Amino acid sequence: MSEKRQSIDMEEFAQKFANVYYVKLLFEKEVEIPYEELYKKLQDAFGEVDKVATSDLSSFALKAHTVDYQDVSGIPSQLMIAEMIPFDQSTIPDMVLHQCWTSENPQGLLNKCCYEIMVSDFLASGLERMERCQIIAKYIDVLLDVFPTCIALYWPHSQKLMPVEAYKNSQWYNPDFHFLDGGLNVRFFNVQDSEDMVVDTTGLFPLGIPDLQVHFHGIDHNFMIQYIYNFVSYLFVNGDIIKDGETMDGRNEHERWVCQHEDCLIAPSRVVLDVCPNEFAAGKRER
């Protein structure tokens, strides 16, 4: 497998992460948005909340979660919700369905989705990463309470389609990581005509930290998937603190695997922290 592995300019990378984070709630049938009920539940969840607008795009300002900018400080971050519109199933890439591990029948789930409500944050990119992600996760929890007929969620930034139950039943031991139930996708690929495999992530890059990638052979892929999940939790808490050439534990604390920021091997285009698993490494690496 021919690869171009180059170290990435992290200052340039840091300028590209998402300023607005959005999620799509998917429905089988049309529903009305109960704005007043949503407003009251947001107050219960976030404290003092102001209504900024109620039209085709409604917004709620979170007075307890403010952002300082160069010319002004204390700007409340906001949560937005758009009106329901028909959902175009063709906007979901085939890769999303191929890497959907939370549904036994991803295509069947998608076929049921006829309408969407897009929700997002706004003026929130200046918040601390964990704070911002916990706000988004809590917002989705509130929305699923308000919209009991929602059947699926689509997270465009992580390219993850999932049934609602998969989000509600968090797989993370730490409630602070609940965002990752939807905001992270761990993918697995077999490389054609070889014994090589790739495990990578999507969803971290929009948060301003690199996604993860390991290209390997000769080791159980289930171990590598769990390894990546554990690595994600470390990056999520600590941020992009691993420098090119530094190492992380491999299969145990005595085995060291070298890390390097690189262009990804598999779309979408993004920066990844590539992990080189020593004798299990696949592909051509120029360290």
SULBELZI-V50986 format. One record per backbone hydrogen bond with DSSP energy under -0.5 kcal/mol. NH is the residue of the N-H (numbers start at 1). CO is the residue of the C=O. E is the energy in kcal/mol with one decimal. If there is no record, write none. Layout:
BEGIN
NH:CO:E
NH:CO:E
END
This chain:
BEGIN
5:3:-0.6
6:4:-0.7
8:261:-0.7
10:8:-0.9
13:9:-2.0
14:10:-2.2
15:11:-0.7
15:12:-0.8
16:13:-2.0
17:14:-0.5
22:20:-0.5
23:119:-2.6
24:154:-2.7
25:23:-0.5
25:117:-2.9
26:152:-2.8
27:115:-2.6
28:149:-0.5
34:32:-0.7
35:33:-1.7
38:34:-2.6
39:35:-2.7
40:36:-2.1
41:37:-2.2
42:38:-2.3
43:39:-1.9
44:40:-2.0
45:41:-1.9
46:42:-3.0
47:43:-2.1
50:61:-2.1
52:50:-0.6
52:59:-2.7
53:59:-1.1
58:81:-2.6
59:53:-1.6
60:79:-2.4
61:50:-2.8
62:77:-3.2
63:48:-1.9
63:61:-0.9
65:62:-1.5
67:75:-2.7
69:72:-3.4
75:67:-2.6
76:74:-0.5
77:62:-0.6
77:65:-2.9
78:122:-2.9
79:60:-2.3
80:120:-3.3
81:58:-2.3
82:118:-2.7
83:56:-1.8
85:116:-2.2
87:114:-2.6
89:87:-0.9
91:88:-1.9
92:89:-1.6
93:91:-0.7
96:93:-1.0
97:93:-1.0
98:94:-2.3
99:95:-1.7
100:97:-1.3
101:99:-0.9
109:105:-2.3
110:106:-2.7
111:107:-2.4
112:108:-0.9
112:109:-0.8
113:109:-0.5
113:110:-1.5
114:27:-2.9
114:112:-0.8
115:27:-2.1
116:85:-2.9
117:25:-2.1
119:23:-2.8
120:80:-1.8
121:21:-1.9
122:78:-1.8
124:19:-0.5
127:124:-1.9
132:128:-2.9
133:129:-2.6
134:130:-2.3
135:131:-2.0
136:132:-2.2
137:133:-2.5
138:134:-2.3
139:135:-2.5
140:136:-2.4
141:137:-2.0
142:138:-2.4
143:139:-2.6
144:140:-2.4
145:141:-1.3
146:142:-2.1
147:143:-2.7
148:146:-0.6
150:147:-1.7
151:26:-2.3
152:26:-1.4
153:162:-2.8
154:24:-2.4
155:160:-2.8
156:154:-0.8
158:155:-0.8
159:155:-1.2
160:155:-1.8
161:159:-0.5
162:153:-2.4
164:151:-1.4
166:163:-1.0
167:163:-0.9
167:164:-0.9
168:164:-2.3
169:165:-2.3
170:168:-1.4
175:173:-0.5
177:174:-2.3
178:175:-1.6
180:177:-1.8
181:178:-2.0
182:179:-1.5
183:179:-3.2
184:180:-1.1
185:202:-2.3
187:185:-0.6
187:200:-3.1
189:198:-2.6
191:189:-0.5
191:196:-2.6
194:191:-1.1
197:216:-3.0
198:189:-2.4
199:214:-2.2
200:187:-1.5
201:212:-1.9
202:185:-2.1
207:204:-1.9
208:205:-2.0
209:204:-1.5
211:271:-2.0
213:273:-1.6
214:199:-2.2
215:275:-0.5
216:197:-2.7
216:214:-0.5
217:280:-2.1
224:220:-1.7
225:221:-2.5
226:222:-2.0
227:223:-2.4
228:224:-2.2
229:225:-2.1
230:226:-2.3
231:227:-2.2
232:228:-2.8
233:229:-1.9
234:230:-1.3
235:231:-2.3
236:232:-3.0
237:233:-1.4
238:234:-2.5
239:235:-3.1
241:239:-2.0
243:241:-0.6
245:259:-2.9
246:243:-2.3
248:257:-2.1
250:252:-1.2
250:255:-2.8
255:252:-1.3
257:248:-2.9
258:276:-0.8
259:246:-2.7
260:274:-1.8
262:272:-2.8
264:270:-1.5
272:262:-2.7
273:211:-3.6
274:260:-3.1
274:272:-0.9
275:213:-2.7
276:258:-2.9
276:274:-0.5
277:275:-0.7
278:276:-1.1
280:277:-2.4
281:278:-2.0
282:215:-2.0
284:1:-0.7
285:283:-0.6
287:285:-0.7
END
